[in-house]
Amino acid sequence: MRVCQGDLSWSGEEPECVLNTVDGTEKNQCGDPPTVHHAEHDGDKSLKGYPNGHMLDYRCKKGFSARRDSVFRAWCVGGGVWVGPNMTCSHAGCPLLPQIENGRVEILPPSMIASKAQYSCFQGFHLAGRATRTCRPDGTWDGMEPSCERDRCEIDAKFNMVVCNQPPSIENALHNAPREQARFPAGTELMYTCRSTYTASGYQRAMCKGDGTWSGPKMACTKSDDTKPETDCKYPGEVSNGRREGQDFRYPAKVTYFCNEGFQLIGNPVRECQINGQWSGSLPLCNPIRCEKLGPPLNGFITGSGETYNTVLRFSCPEGYKLVGSAERRCMSDGEWSGQLSRCQVSTNDPQARPEKNCGLPGPLWNGYLDGHRTTVGAVFFFRCNVRTTFDGPSFSTQCQDNGAWSHPPPKCWGQCQVPSILNGTVMHSREGMWVDHETFINFRCREGLVLNDTSDIKCINGSWTLIPRCIPETQRSISPVTAPTQKTGTISGLPEEEAWEAPCSAQPPNIENGRRVYIGWKHGDRAKYMCFQGFRLRGDLHMTCRFGRWVGSRPYCDEIFCPNPGKLENGKIHKKGQIGKFEFKAYIVTIRHGDRLLYECDRGYELDGASGATCVDGNWSPIDKPECKPGQHPILHKLWKPIEEQAHSNQYYL
């Protein structure tokens, strides 16, 4: 520091800047900048040093990212020392994929390298393109986005969907479908692999399209020139509700799949990395183990619900009855309930035993349904309102009393209304398309130059609006409006028939258990189509139609389909394949569900003539023909001994 003195001169001497020294050696530059894994800087790679004060900017390579609060710069400071950066570049994963029209995409596990994106289409549409995409190490998705196209073919009676016949045949190649399968539902994807010593080129997948034809494969299998096998296979995949054992993906390694407790493995549990770099077979499935659905015993009660593995149900009887059978039953791993059938028997030793009273049904429940089975003393019914309704009542359940009357009357299930939109107008303090409760008021406002033909307030009455206003020129307002506060069908008095308001339905069409509904909207005239899942058959009407604010038609339901018991295998045994192995299949079992698999085995001395197993597919066995156990035939033994030459006339022989 220098100070201006009284003689107008500066104190001290003029300073000068000199280079720092370390161990007597001048350091006017820094050496190579710091290295950060999976990152690069903007400096000149050809330079051997950087002068003091130089600054470098770092960024992560493609497919990697760092935290926002990281230090992305490095500075060359005095003494040839670099300060910074302070950052870590890790795998960024892939960006989220947009949902496809008329379908969905699911990513497992989410946003990680090697994640799988699984595409599927809604009922009535089929997938055009690959069903799966993989997140690559560079943070991008492989392949192209598929699309969902509307089905244009008739529904097959057996599969309840469009089917394809035998897939294309490629010379020296095999696909992963069962050899006996002759028909394939739309959306089925097959993988082709070349035979040993052949190499695949081109697109190796085939898909059954919605028009009943196959798309792909476009491949060829050529004789391998060198004997060195392709050593690595791609990621074999994971199973939901299960696990995979095996981390070696090189030829000829194997991976084995197991299901979690309570789930049954469908398919081959072992996949092998083949010489052509492809995994054998296809990814298996883990389906939940289910037992037959049980209800309460006659004149008794049941506590608990469900029919999946390890579910426990408890049974009891009212006063005057005794329980015969098991008080508690558990769904076992073989799909059967433990214990014995439970029933309630009148107790002859009970002096209070008396004839049973019956309350009858609690009464009709509009816009809802009654959940219960019995109507005798002690029985309980639950009141269930449909979707888009409001419950209004003293209790959600009622019980049959000793006097033969129910403890509570049925409630009211008031239908909700969907806020409408009007041309050239807007809704106030609400939103178009939202659902509002019974007795809710909303009002509208027209754009400048127009007025409402009636009051701006309308009211929701049990799923219908008192009126739908219109925005009209002010000169037409003298025309008297027409309202229909309670009318739901027919034509509105005062308007020509072609102008009657065709009210939309106030709720979505009802759901069905073990099936799905397909509909585009709930305007007047729209139809909802019902379809059952595999293993179930539709009973009732195929469609319901929206007519003047209500869904018209009987509500269908899905009945579970069982395969017939194949009966006894003469000179052999039938086994059922379960989660923890196989067990002998008894002839009295009648609940043989979709996906259940039987294995045939002959007794000693007999040989199997036919398929070694069969699978229940929508109520039919695949394959259809049952095998036979036929007596085994031993090969003819020829004369295996020769006489000793030196003693040709003796009785001595050698083998």
C-alpha positions in Angstrom: 0.0 0.0 0.0 1.3 3.5 -0.8 0.1 6.9 0.7 -0.1 10.3 -1.0 2.1 12.5 1.2 2.1 16.3 2.0 4.9 16.9 -0.6 2.6 15.4 -3.2 4.7 12.3 -3.5 3.8 8.6 -2.9 5.3 6.8 0.0 7.2 3.6 -0.5 8.4 2.0 -3.7 6.5 0.8 -6.8 5.7 -2.9 -6.4 6.1 -5.6 -9.0 4.5 -9.0 -9.6 6.8 -12.1 -9.7 6.0 -15.8 -10.4 5.4 -18.2 -7.5 8.1 -20.7 -6.9 7.9 -24.2 -5.5 11.2 -25.7 -4.4 13.0 -22.9 -6.1 11.4 -23.7 -9.5 9.0 -21.3 -11.2 5.5 -22.7 -11.7 3.6 -20.5 -14.3 1.3 -23.3 -15.6 -0.7 -26.4 -14.7 -0.2 -29.9 -16.1 -2.9 -32.2 -17.4 -6.4 -31.3 -16.0 -8.2 -33.7 -13.6 -10.0 -36.8 -15.1 -13.6 -37.4 -14.3 -15.1 -40.8 -15.3 -17.7 -40.6 -18.1 -17.0 -36.8 -18.5 -15.1 -34.6 -20.9 -13.8 -30.9 -20.8 -13.7 -28.2 -23.4 -9.9 -27.8 -23.3 -7.4 -28.4 -26.2 -6.3 -32.0 -25.8 -3.1 -31.3 -27.7 -1.8 -28.8 -25.0 0.7 -30.1 -22.5 0.0 -27.4 -20.0 -2.3 -24.6 -19.2 -1.3 -21.1 -17.9 -2.3 -19.9 -14.4 -5.8 -18.5 -14.3 -7.1 -20.8 -17.1 -10.6 -22.2 -16.6 -12.1 -25.5 -18.1 -15.7 -26.5 -18.3 -16.7 -30.1 -17.8 -19.8 -32.0 -18.9 -21.0 -35.6 -18.7 -20.9 -37.8 -21.8 -24.1 -38.9 -23.6 -26.2 -41.3 -21.4 -24.8 -39.9 -18.1 -25.7 -37.0 -15.8 -24.5 -35.3 -12.7 -26.3 -33.6 -9.8 -27.2 -29.9 -10.4 -25.3 -28.8 -7.3 -22.0 -30.2 -8.7 -19.0 -28.1 -9.6 -18.5 -28.3 -13.3 -15.4 -26.1 -13.7 -11.7 -26.5 -13.0 -9.3 -23.5 -12.4 -5.5 -23.5 -12.8 -4.4 -21.5 -9.7 -1.0 -20.3 -8.5 1.7 -23.0 -8.1 0.4 -25.1 -11.0 -2.5 -26.6 -9.0 -5.9 -27.4 -10.4 -9.0 -26.6 -8.2 -12.2 -28.5 -9.2 -14.2 -30.0 -10.7 -16.4 -31.7 -8.0 -18.9 -33.9 -9.9 -19.8 -37.6 -10.5 -21.4 -38.8 -13.8 -23.8 -41.7 -13.5 -26.1 -43.5 -15.8 -28.9 -41.2 -16.7 -31.3 -43.9 -17.9 -33.8 -43.3 -20.8 -36.5 -40.6 -21.0 -40.1 -41.5 -20.2 -42.0 -42.8 -23.3 -45.3 -41.2 -24.2 -48.5 -43.3 -24.0 -49.7 -44.6 -27.3 -53.1 -43.9 -28.7 -55.6 -46.7 -27.9 -53.0 -48.5 -25.8 -50.4 -48.2 -23.0 -46.7 -48.6 -22.3 -45.2 -49.9 -19.1 -41.5 -49.5 -18.2 -39.9 -52.0 -15.8 -37.8 -51.2 -13.9 -38.4 -47.5 -14.4 -35.7 -45.2 -16.0 -32.7 -47.5 -15.8 -30.3 -48.9 -18.3 -31.6 -52.2 -19.8 -35.2 -51.3 -18.7 -37.9 -52.9 -20.8 -40.8 -50.9 -22.2 -43.8 -53.2 -22.8 -46.5 -52.0 -25.2 -50.1 -53.3 -25.2 -53.3 -52.3 -26.8 -56.8 -51.9 -25.5 -59.5 -54.4 -26.3 -60.6 -54.1 -29.9 -57.1 -53.0 -31.1 -54.0 -54.9 -32.1 -50.3 -53.9 -31.9 -48.5 -53.0 -35.1 -44.8 -53.2 -34.5 -42.6 -54.5 -31.7 -44.2 -55.1 -28.3 -40.9 -54.3 -26.4 -38.2 -51.7 -26.5 -34.9 -51.7 -24.4 -33.1 -48.7 -22.8 -29.6 -48.7 -24.3 -26.4 -47.7 -22.4 -26.3 -44.4 -24.3 -29.7 -43.3 -22.8 -31.8 -43.9 -25.9 -34.6 -46.5 -26.6 -34.0 -49.0 -29.3 -36.5 -49.7 -32.1 -39.5 -47.6 -33.1 -42.7 -46.7 -31.3 -45.5 -49.2 -32.3 -49.1 -48.2 -32.9 -52.5 -49.7 -32.0 -54.7 -50.4 -35.0 -58.4 -51.2 -34.8 -59.4 -54.9 -35.3 -61.3 -55.5 -38.6 -62.0 -59.2 -38.3 -64.6 -61.4 -36.7 -63.9 -62.7 -33.2 -62.9 -66.3 -33.0 -65.4 -68.3 -30.9 -62.8 -70.2 -29.0 -60.2 -67.5 -28.2 -62.8 -64.6 -28.3 -60.5 -62.6 -30.5 -58.9 -62.5 -33.9 -56.5 -65.5 -34.5 -53.8 -66.4 -37.0 -53.1 -69.9 -38.4 -49.7 -71.6 -38.6 -46.8 -69.0 -38.5 -44.4 -68.7 -41.5 -41.7 -71.4 -42.0 -38.1 -70.3 -42.4 -35.5 -72.8 -43.7 -33.1 -74.0 -40.9 -35.0 -72.0 -38.3 -37.4 -72.8 -35.4 -39.8 -70.6 -33.5 -40.6 -70.7 -29.7 -44.3 -71.7 -29.9 -45.5 -75.2 -28.8 -45.3 -77.6 -31.7 -48.9 -78.7 -31.3 -50.4 -75.2 -31.2 -52.3 -74.5 -34.4 -54.0 -71.1 -33.8 -52.6 -68.0 -32.3 -54.5 -65.0 -30.8 -53.9 -61.5 -32.3 -50.9 -59.9 -30.7 -49.0 -63.1 -30.2 -45.3 -62.6 -30.9 -42.9 -65.4 -31.8 -39.1 -65.5 -31.8 -37.2 -67.4 -34.4 -33.8 -68.9 -33.9 -31.5 -70.7 -36.3 -30.4 -74.3 -35.9 -27.0 -75.2 -34.6 -24.1 -74.2 -36.9 -26.3 -71.6 -38.7 -26.2 -67.9 -38.2 -29.2 -65.6 -38.3 -29.5 -62.3 -40.2 -32.4 -59.9 -40.4 -35.6 -59.5 -38.3 -36.2 -62.6 -36.3 -39.7 -61.9 -34.9 -43.2 -62.7 -36.2 -46.4 -61.1 -34.9 -50.1 -62.1 -35.4 -51.8 -58.9 -36.6 -55.4 -57.9 -36.1 -56.4 -58.9 -39.6 -55.4 -62.6 -39.0 -52.1 -62.4 -40.9 -48.5 -62.7 -39.8 -46.0 -59.8 -39.9 -42.4 -61.0 -40.2 -40.0 -62.6 -39.9 -37.6 -61.3 -42.4 -34.5 -63.3 -41.8 -32.3 -66.0 -43.3 -30.2 -68.7 -41.7 -26.8 -69.2 -43.3 -24.2 -71.9 -42.6 -21.6 -70.5 -40.2 -18.1 -70.2 -41.9 -16.0 -70.3 -38.7 -16.6 -72.7 -35.9 -16.2 -70.0 -33.2 -19.7 -69.6 -31.6 -21.3 -66.3 -30.8 -20.4 -66.3 -27.1 -22.8 -63.7 -25.6 -26.6 -63.7 -25.3 -28.7 -60.6 -24.6 -30.4 -59.9 -21.3 -32.8 -62.8 -20.8 -35.5 -60.8 -18.9 -37.2 -61.0 -15.5 -40.5 -62.4 -14.4 -43.1 -60.5 -12.4 -43.8 -62.1 -9.0 -40.7 -64.2 -9.3 -37.0 -64.2 -9.6 -34.2 -65.4 -11.9 -31.1 -67.3 -10.9 -28.0 -67.1 -13.1 -25.9 -64.1 -14.1 -23.8 -65.7 -16.8 -25.2 -64.8 -20.3 -22.5 -66.6 -22.3 -22.9 -69.8 -24.3 -23.7 -72.5 -23.1 -24.9 -70.9 -19.7 -28.4 -71.5 -18.3 -30.8 -69.3 -16.3 -33.6 -70.6 -14.1 -36.8 -68.9 -13.2 -38.7 -69.3 -9.9 -42.0 -67.9 -8.7 -42.7 -66.3 -5.4 -44.7 -68.2 -2.8 -48.4 -68.1 -3.8 -47.6 -68.1 -7.6 -47.5 -70.9 -10.2 -44.9 -70.9 -13.0 -46.4 -71.3 -16.5 -43.9 -72.3 -19.2 -40.4 -73.7 -19.1 -38.4 -72.5 -16.1 -35.0 -73.0 -17.8 -33.6 -71.0 -20.7 -30.2 -71.8 -22.4 -27.9 -69.4 -24.2 -27.5 -71.1 -27.6 -24.6 -71.2 -30.0 -26.3 -68.5 -32.2 -26.5 -66.0 -29.3 -30.2 -66.5 -28.7 -32.0 -67.7 -25.6 -34.0 -70.9 -25.9 -37.8 -70.8 -25.3 -39.7 -67.8 -24.1 -40.0 -65.9 -20.8 -42.3 -67.9 -18.4 -45.1 -66.4 -16.4 -45.9 -66.5 -12.6 -49.7 -66.7 -12.2 -51.4 -66.5 -8.8 -52.5 -69.8 -7.3 -56.3 -69.7 -6.8 -58.7 -72.0 -5.0 -62.4 -72.6 -5.8 -64.5 -69.7 -4.5 -66.3 -70.6 -1.3 -69.5 -69.0 0.0 -71.1 -69.1 3.5 -72.6 -72.4 4.6 -76.4 -72.7 4.5 -77.8 -70.9 7.6 -74.3 -69.8 8.6 -71.7 -67.0 8.3 -68.3 -66.6 6.6 -65.6 -64.3 7.7 -62.9 -63.3 5.2 -62.9 -63.2 1.4 -60.8 -64.1 -1.5 -59.5 -67.4 -3.1 -55.8 -66.8 -3.6 -53.0 -68.8 -2.0 -52.8 -68.6 1.9 -56.2 -67.0 2.2 -58.0 -68.0 5.4 -61.8 -68.2 5.7 -63.6 -68.8 8.9 -67.1 -70.3 9.3 -69.7 -70.0 12.1 -73.3 -70.7 12.8 -76.1 -68.7 14.6 -77.7 -69.6 17.8 -79.7 -72.9 17.6 -77.2 -74.4 15.0 -74.0 -76.3 15.4 -71.1 -76.3 12.9 -70.3 -79.6 11.1 -67.0 -79.6 9.3 -64.0 -77.2 9.5 -64.3 -73.9 11.3 -61.3 -72.6 9.4 -60.0 -73.4 5.9 -56.9 -72.2 4.1 -56.1 -72.0 0.3 -53.1 -74.4 -0.1 -50.3 -74.4 -2.7 -52.0 -77.2 -4.7 -55.1 -74.9 -5.3 -57.3 -76.9 -2.9 -58.8 -75.8 0.4 -57.7 -77.4 3.6 -60.1 -79.1 6.0 -63.6 -80.3 5.3 -66.8 -78.8 3.9 -68.5 -76.6 6.5 -72.3 -76.6 7.1 -74.7 -75.5 9.9 -77.0 -78.2 11.3 -80.0 -77.6 13.6 -78.9 -78.4 17.2 -81.4 -81.0 18.5 -80.1 -80.5 22.0 -80.8 -76.8 22.0 -84.1 -76.1 23.7 -84.3 -72.7 21.8 -84.0 -74.4 18.4 -87.0 -73.2 16.4 -88.1 -73.0 12.7 -86.0 -70.5 10.8 -87.6 -67.1 9.9 -87.0 -65.5 6.5 -86.9 -61.8 6.0 -87.0 -61.9 2.2 -85.0 -59.4 0.2 -84.4 -56.0 1.8 -86.1 -54.3 -1.2 -85.0 -52.7 -4.5 -81.9 -50.5 -4.6 -82.0 -48.2 -7.7 -78.6 -47.2 -9.1 -77.0 -49.9 -6.9 -77.1 -53.5 -5.9 -77.5 -55.8 -2.8 -74.4 -57.7 -1.7 -75.5 -60.8 0.2 -76.8 -64.4 -0.1 -79.1 -65.5 2.7 -82.3 -63.9 3.9 -82.8 -65.9 7.2 -82.3 -64.6 10.8 -78.8 -63.2 11.3 -78.1 -62.8 7.6 -76.4 -59.5 6.5 -76.8 -57.6 3.3 -74.5 -54.8 2.2 -75.7 -51.9 0.2 -73.5 -51.0 -2.8 -74.0 -47.9 -4.9 -72.9 -47.9 -8.6 -70.0 -45.7 -9.8 -71.0 -42.0 -10.3 -73.7 -42.1 -7.6 -74.0 -40.6 -4.1 -74.9 -42.8 -1.1 -77.8 -41.4 1.0 -79.0 -43.6 3.8 -78.8 -44.5 7.6 -76.5 -47.5 7.2 -74.3 -49.3 4.7 -75.7 -52.7 5.8 -78.8 -54.4 7.2 -79.4 -57.6 9.2 -82.4 -60.0 9.3 -83.9 -59.8 12.9 -85.8 -62.4 14.9 -89.1 -60.6 14.1 -88.6 -61.3 10.4 -87.8 -57.6 9.5 -84.6 -56.0 8.3 -82.8 -53.7 10.7 -82.3 -50.8 8.2 -84.2 -49.9 5.0 -82.3 -49.6 1.7 -80.6 -46.2 1.0 -80.9 -43.9 -2.0 -78.1 -44.0 -4.6 -78.5 -40.6 -6.2 -77.0 -40.4 -9.7 -74.3 -37.8 -10.4 -74.4 -35.5 -13.4 -71.6 -34.5 -15.8 -71.2 -30.8 -16.4 -72.3 -30.2 -20.0 -70.8 -27.7 -22.5 -72.9 -25.3 -24.5 -72.1 -23.7 -27.8 -70.8 -20.1 -27.5 -71.0 -20.3 -23.7 -69.0 -21.1 -20.6 -69.8 -22.7 -17.3 -69.2 -20.6 -14.1 -67.4 -21.8 -11.0 -67.0 -25.3 -12.4 -65.4 -27.2 -15.2 -66.9 -28.9 -18.3 -66.8 -32.7 -18.1 -66.5 -33.0 -14.3 -69.1 -34.9 -12.3 -71.2 -33.2 -9.6 -73.5 -34.6 -6.9 -77.3 -34.9 -6.9 -79.0 -31.5 -6.3 -76.0 -29.5 -7.3 -76.6 -26.1 -9.1 -74.4 -24.7 -11.8 -74.8 -21.6 -14.0 -73.6 -20.5 -17.5 -72.6 -17.3 -19.2 -72.8 -16.6 -23.0 -70.2 -14.7 -25.0 -70.8 -11.1 -25.9 -73.8 -10.4 -28.1 -75.7 -13.6 -27.0 -78.0 -14.4 -24.1 -79.3 -17.6 -22.5 -82.7 -18.8 -23.7 -83.7 -19.4 -20.0 -82.3 -19.0 -16.5 -78.5 -19.4 -16.1 -78.9 -21.9 -13.3 -79.6 -25.6 -13.8 -79.9 -28.4 -11.2 -78.7 -32.0 -11.2 -81.6 -34.3 -10.3 -80.6 -38.0 -9.9 -78.3 -38.1 -12.9 -80.2 -35.7 -15.2 -80.1 -31.9 -15.6 -83.3 -29.9 -15.3 -82.5 -28.4 -18.7 -79.6 -27.7 -21.0 -79.6 -23.9 -21.8 -78.6 -22.5 -25.2 -76.9 -19.2 -26.2 -79.1 -17.3 -28.7 -79.3 -13.8 -30.2 -81.2 -11.4 -27.9 -83.9 -10.9 -30.5 -85.0 -14.5 -30.2 -85.3 -14.5 -26.4 -89.1 -13.8 -26.6 -89.5 -17.4 -27.6 -90.7 -19.4 -24.6 -88.2 -22.1 -23.6 -89.2 -25.7 -23.0 -88.0 -27.5 -19.9 -88.4 -31.1 -18.8 -87.4 -31.4 -15.2 -88.1 -35.1 -14.8 -88.5 -36.6 -18.2 -85.8 -39.1 -19.2 -87.1 -40.8 -22.3 -89.4 -39.9 -25.2 -89.6 -36.4 -26.8 -89.9 -33.1 -25.0 -93.3 -31.5 -25.3 -93.2 -28.4 -27.5 -90.3 -29.4 -29.7 -90.3 -31.3 -33.0 -89.3 -34.9 -32.6 -86.0 -34.4 -34.4 -84.9 -31.7 -31.9 -85.7 -33.7 -28.7 -82.7 -33.7 -26.3 -81.0 -37.1 -26.4 -79.5 -37.1 -22.9 -76.1 -38.7 -22.4 -75.7 -41.4 -19.8 -74.9 -40.0 -16.3 -72.3 -42.8 -15.6 -70.0 -45.1 -17.4 -71.4 -48.5 -18.3 -71.3 -51.0 -15.4 -68.2 -53.2 -14.9 -68.2 -57.0 -14.9 -66.0 -59.3 -12.8 -63.4 -61.3 -14.6 -64.0 -59.3 -17.8 -63.8 -55.9 -19.4 -66.0 -53.4 -21.2 -65.1 -51.6 -24.4 -66.8 -48.3 -25.1 -65.9 -45.0 -26.8 -68.3 -42.7 -24.9 -71.6 -42.4 -23.1 -73.6 -40.3 -25.5 -77.1 -41.3 -26.5 -76.8 -44.3 -28.9 -73.3 -45.3 -27.8 -72.8 -49.0 -27.2 -70.6 -50.8 -24.6 -69.3 -54.2 -25.6 -68.4 -56.8 -23.0 -65.7 -59.4 -23.2 -64.4 -62.0 -20.7 -60.8 -62.8 -19.8 -59.2 -66.0 -20.8 -60.7 -68.9 -18.8 -64.1 -67.3 -18.6 -67.3 -67.4 -20.8 -69.7 -64.5 -21.3 -73.3 -65.0 -20.2 -76.0 -62.6 -21.1 -76.1 -59.8 -23.6 -73.0 -58.8 -25.5 -73.8 -55.1 -25.6 -75.5 -52.4 -23.4 -76.7 -49.2 -25.1 -77.0 -45.6 -23.8 -80.6 -44.6 -24.3 -81.8 -41.2 -23.0 -79.5 -41.0 -20.0 -79.5 -44.7 -19.0 -77.6 -47.9 -20.0 -80.2 -50.2 -21.5 -79.8 -54.0 -21.6 -79.3 -56.8 -19.1 -75.9 -56.7 -17.4 -73.8 -59.7 -18.5 -71.5 -61.7 -16.3 -68.4 -64.0 -16.8 -68.6 -67.7 -15.9 -65.4 -69.5 -15.2 -64.7 -72.3 -17.6 -63.4 -75.6 -16.3 -61.9 -78.4 -18.4 -63.5 -81.8 -18.0 -61.7 -84.4 -15.8 -59.7 -86.6 -18.2 -60.5 -89.6 -16.2 -58.1 -92.5 -15.2 -55.1 -93.4 -17.2 -55.0 -97.1 -17.6 -51.7 -98.6 -16.5 -50.4 -95.1 -15.6 -50.8 -92.1 -13.4 -51.8 -88.4 -14.0 -49.9 -85.7 -12.1 -50.8 -82.0 -11.8 -48.0 -79.5 -12.0 -48.0 -77.1 -9.0 -45.9 -74.4 -7.6 -43.7 -76.6 -5.4 -43.6 -79.6 -7.8 -46.1 -82.2 -9.0 -48.7 -84.2 -7.1 -51.0 -87.1 -8.1 -54.2 -85.8 -9.8 -57.4 -87.4 -8.4 -60.3 -88.5 -10.5 -62.8 -86.7 -8.4 -61.4 -83.2 -8.9 -63.7 -81.1 -11.1 -62.2 -77.5 -10.8 -59.6 -77.7 -13.5 -58.9 -74.0 -14.4 -57.5 -72.3 -17.5 -53.7 -72.7 -17.5 -53.6 -75.8 -15.3 -51.2 -78.5 -16.7 -51.4 -82.2 -16.3 -48.5 -84.7 -16.8 -48.9 -88.3 -17.9 -46.7 -91.1 -16.7 -46.9 -94.8 -17.4 -46.3 -97.7 -14.9 -43.2 -99.7 -15.1 -43.2 -102.0 -18.2 -45.5 -99.6 -20.2 -44.6 -96.9 -22.7 -46.5 -93.7 -23.3 -48.1 -93.4 -26.7 -49.0 -89.7 -27.2 -48.2 -86.4 -25.6 -46.6 -86.4 -22.2 -48.8 -83.6 -20.9 -51.8 -81.4 -21.6 -52.8 -77.8 -20.7 -56.3 -76.5 -20.0 -57.0 -73.7 -22.5 -60.4 -72.0 -22.3 -62.2 -75.2 -21.2 -60.5 -77.5 -23.7 -57.4 -79.7 -23.4 -54.4 -78.9 -25.6 -53.6 -81.3 -27.1 -57.1 -82.8 -27.3 -56.2 -86.5 -27.6 -55.4 -88.3 -24.4 -52.4 -90.6 -24.5 -52.3 -94.4 -23.8 -50.0 -96.6 -21.9 -49.1 -99.6 -24.0 -47.0 -102.6 -23.0 -43.3 -102.0 -23.6 -41.4 -104.2 -26.1 -37.9 -105.3 -25.4 -35.5 -105.5 -28.3 -34.7 -109.0 -29.7 -31.4 -110.2 -28.3 -29.4 -111.9 -31.0 -26.9 -114.7 -30.3 -24.1 -112.8 -28.5 -21.7 -115.7 -27.7 -19.3 -117.8 -29.8 -17.8 -121.3 -29.1 -14.2 -121.5 -28.0 -12.3 -122.4 -31.2 -9.9 -124.8 -29.5 -12.9 -126.7 -28.1 -15.4 -126.5 -30.9 -17.1 -129.6 -29.9 -17.3 -128.7 -26.2 -20.1 -126.9 -24.4 -17.9 -124.0 -23.4 -18.7 -120.5 -24.7 -17.4 -117.0 -24.2 -19.0 -113.6 -24.7 
